[in-house]
Amino acid sequence: MTKKPGLKLVITAAIAFFLFTLIFTLHRHYTFYSSYDQGIFNQVFWNGSHGRFFQSTLSSQLSTNVVHNGEVPNVYYHRLGQHFTPALLLWLPLYALFPFPATLTVLQVTLVTAAGVVLYILARQYLQPMLAGMITVSFYCANAILGPTLANFHDICQIPLFVFGLLLAMEKRWWWLFWLLAILILAVREDSGIGLFGVGFYLIVSRRYPRIGLAVCTLSFGYILVLTNLIMPIFSEDISQRFMIERFGQYADGDEASTLEIIKGMLTNPWRLLVELFTPFFGTIQYLLGQWLPLAFIPAIAPASWSIAVFPLLKLLLGKGQSVLA
């Protein structure tokens, strides 16, 4: 270990991050600071462990039927109409063994900690051990990582591990693992395909694996369109009547819009698109600085970083609402 200072640094940082975030998140939970999202996911896991997959009365409370139509929350409401999250089934056996809300807190901390270790292995493909270790420490210290990890459980906590694993599989040319993780990324949420599309775009413009990149872009974009326009409406109308309007209603003409209609609205109104991209100006700058500062602004000047991150970033900057850049 003394001959591998980079590895020692990463192991120390991973243990410190795990213990720090675990202690504070468990303290937060047991002092009754866990809030609505933690309750939703705990209910989803609890119902899933009893055979009622993705049912949630708490999610029903947020549905368009209740919010807009004044209906009573439905006991049998399926959350898949709001967020399509089949990847949560991966962790259902763990919750079945330990059916407590705190289990989700431990799971989130573990997934993010493991993501940092995979990031180190990925960075070592090109960098010296100490530099790779410093990048991993920066990852653990970044506000974009610490903030969500110290908050309620969220399905997005799976993304760093899956994406870093996908990029590592690409570097190693483990294509079976690459495609498996691509499917898992899509299964995290209905919008996680935007990040996967960015990876495909990078593979094309970098000319490393253009055919695979084209396949990834086609898969992710097609999945988002089919899922949000055909599959999710089977469960409820929330995606078109609530979430699309709340986040991207400025590009729609009425009180309801599909993802296709939102995309059309963006393309046919470039001036509004440009205004939304830079407003609120200081809030946008603050958000970008928060993303770039832990990594010494390297992502801001690296074309490869922009090619992967530009599409998820556009999804945030082109949206509206107080929590978009939170």
N, C-alpha and C positions, 0 to 999 in steps of 0.2 A: 504493500500500500504506500510505503514511503517513497518508492520509486515511481509511483503513478500519482503525482500531486493533483492532476486534473480530476481523476476519478475520486480521489479523497475529498476534493472540494465539492463535487457533485453529491456524493453520499452524505457528507455533512450538511450541505444545503437542503437536500431532500428530507433528511430526518428533522432538521430544524423547521422547515416549512410544514411538514406533516404535524409535528407536535404543536407548533404555534397555532396553526389554523384549526386543528382538532380541538385543542383546549378552549379556544375562544368561541368556536361555533357551538360546542357542547354547552359551554357556559351560557351563551346566548339563548340556546334552546331551553335549558333547564331554569332559566330566569324569566321564561315566558315572553321572549322577544321574537320567537318564530311567528311568522304571520301567514297571510292567505295562501301564497304559493306553496309553502311547506305543507299546509293542510290539504291543498288540492292533490299534490303528488302522493302524500301519505294515503289519502283516500283512494287514489287510483291504484296504488300498490296493494292496499288492503282488499279492495274489491277484486283485484286481479288474483290475489292469492286464494280467494273464495269462489273463483270461477266467473266473476262478473267483470270481465275485462274492459278496462277504460271507462267504466261508469263512474260518474262523479256528480253528486248533488251540488257541490261547491262550484263546479264548472257550469252547471245548469243555471246557477244564480247570475252568471256573467253572460249567458246566452242571449241572442237577439230576441228570442221569444219572451224572455223575462224583462230585459232592459228596454226594448222598444215596444213590445206588445202587451206588457203588463201581466203576463201569465205567471202562474205559480211554478217555482222550480220543480223539475221532474226528477224523481228518484232514479229512473232508468236512463237518464240522459247519458249519451256516449260522447266523451270528450274529443273523439277523433274528428268531429266536425269543426272544432276550434283549432286544435293542434294535432297533427298526425304523428304519433310518437311510438311506433312499434318497437324501437330499440330498447325501450324500458323493459320489455319482456326478458331481456338478457339478465337483468338483476332481480327478477321476480323470485327465483329460488333462494337468493340470499335474504330477501325480505321475508319469505315464508319461514325461514329458520329463525330470524330475529325480527318479528313483526312490530317494530316500534318506529316512531318518527325519527328518532336519533340515528337509526340505521342508515337513513338517507343522507344524513349529515356526514357520517363516517364514509359512506360510499363516495360522496362528492369530493371530500378531501383526498381520498385514496386515488381516485381517477386523475385528479389534477396533479398530484404528486408523481404518479406513474408517468404522466405526460412529460414532465420535466426530465425524467430519466431517459425516455425515448428521444427527446429532443437532444440530449447530450450525445447519444449514440448516433443520431442523424448528423449532428454537427461534426463529429469525429471523422466522418467520411471525407471531409475536406480540410479540417482545421486541426491545429495542435491541441493536445489535451487541456492545457490551461485556458486557452482561448475558448474552446468548446465549453469548458466548465464555467467560465465567466458569463457566457451567453445563457447558460442554464440558470445561473444565479439571477441574472437580469430578468429572466422569465418568471422566476418565483417572486421577485420583488416588484414586478410590474403592477400598477394599479388595476389594469384590465384583468389581471389574474387574481390578485389579492381581494379586491372588492367583491366580485361574485362568489368567490370561495367562502368568504366570511358571511355571506348572506344566506337566504333560504336555498334549499335544494332546487336545482333547475336542470332540465334535460340538456341544456347547452354544455354542462360540465363534461359531457362525453366527447365533445368535438375536438379539444386539443389532442387527446390521446389517439383518436381515430385518424386525425389529419397528419400528425407527426408519424404515426405508424404507416400511413399511406405513402408519405414522401420517403420514408426509410425503405419501404418495400420497392418503391420505384428505383431508388439508388442501387439496391441489391438485385434488382430485376427479379424479384419474387412476385411474378405477375398474378399467381393465384391469390396471394395475400393482398396484393394491390386491389384487385377487383372485389374481394370479400370486404375489405375496409371501405371501398367506394359504396357498396351496398349498405353497409352499416351507417355511413355518414348520411346517406339519403334517408335512412330509417330513423334518424334522430328527431328531425322535425321537417315540416313541409318546406321550410325555407333554407334548410342546410344544403340543399343542392346548389345554391348560389355560390357558396364557398368551393364546392367541388367543381363547379363550372370554371372558377378562377384557376384551379389546378390544371384543368384541361386546356384553358387558354394559354397558360404558361408553357405547357408541353408543345403547343403549336408554335407560338412566337419564338421560343428558344430553339426550335427545330431539333429538340432532343428526341422526342417520340411523337411526331406530328399526327400519325394515324391514331395512336392511342389517345392523344389529346382531343382529336376530333370525335372519337367514340365517347370519351368522358363528357365533353360538352353536349353532345347529342343526347346521351343518357340522362344527364342532370337536367337539362332544359326540358326535355320531353317529359321526364318524371314530374317536374313541378307543374307543368301545364295539365297533364292528365290527372294528377292527384288533386289539384285545387279546383279544376273545372268539372271533373267527372266523379271522383271517388269521395272526397270530403263532403260534397253536397248531399250525398246519400244519408249521412248521419245528421246534418243540420245545415241551415243556411248561414251560419255564422261567418264563414270565410268571405262571402260576398256582401252580406248585409251589415257586418260589423267590422271585422278586422281590416279588410281592404279599404273601407270607407274611413275608418279611424286613422289609418296610417297613410293612405294614398288617395283620400277622397278629393283632394285638390285637383286631381287629374281626371275625375269622373264628372259626369253631367247630372246624375241622379243620386238616389239614396241607396243604390245597389250597383256593384260592379265586380266583374270577374277579373282574374289576373290578365287575361287577354285584353280586356277593355282598358285596364290601367296601363298596360304597355303601349297600347294604341294611343291613349291620351298623352303619354309622355312623348312619344315620337312625333305626334302632330302638334305639340305645343312646346317647342324648344325654348322659348323665352321663359315660360313658367318653370321649365326644367332647370334652366340656368339660375334663376332666382332662388329656387329651393335648394340648389346645390351649395350656395354660399350663405344661406340664412338659417339660423342666426349667425352672423359672421364671427363674433368673438366666441360664441359657444362652440362653433366648428373648429376654430383655431385651438381653443383650449382642449378639445377632444383629441385632435391630431397630435398636439404636444404631449398629451398624456400617453398616447400610444408609442410615440417615437422616443421620448426622453430616456426610458429605461434601457433602450438599445442604442444609445448615443447617436440617434438620428440616422443610423445606417439604413433602416427601411425607407426613409424619405428620399434617399439618393440612389437606392438599388433598383434597377429596372425589373429584376426578377420579383422583388417584393411587391412592386406596383402591379405587375401582371397577375399575380395571384390574389392580391387584396383589393383590387380596384372594384370588383363587382360586389363583394360584401359591403365595402365602404359606400358604394353608391346606394345600396339598399337602405343604409342608415341615413345618409345625408339627404336623400330625396324624400324621406318620410317626414311625417309631422307628429307632434305630440311631445309631452314633456319628458318621457322616458326613452326617446329615441337615442339620444347621446348620453344617457345616464351611465 
